[in-house]
């Protein structure tokens, strides 16, 4: 199974000529890990490198969001390919993330993950985004606890 996971990341990996020896680690949650769910329900965990702020195009204009304020990101949340960003204070914002590659330092090396394949990034393994239609309109919600169905 480990070889299969390694093969999957190798397929997603994008060649890079930048030396990762000087990569700056993101100030991560207490356990130091983030959890990334990619296409086909494959999950990776590790520390994000070289990403201090997330650039997002919103309907109000361009913003730069410090990653230390982010609890989770739901990529490809709608037909316009917008993302939903969950803040640590509970707020949510929707917009187009301007990011091509996520560099993730894992226990077996550094993965370069194409954001087209990323479904979610969260600071906790139990955090989830879920669709809520209770108001008659489909919206995304974020929870730090497992969602009960």
Buried (B, 14 or more C-beta within 10 A) or exposed (E): EEEEBBEBBEEBBEEEEEEEEEBEEBEBBEEEBBBBBBEEEBEBBBBBBBBEBBBBEBEEEEBEBEBEEBBBBBBBBEEEEBBBBBBEEEEBBBBBBEBEBBBBBBEEEBBBBBBEBBBBBBBBEEBBBEEEEEEEEEBBBBBBEEEEE
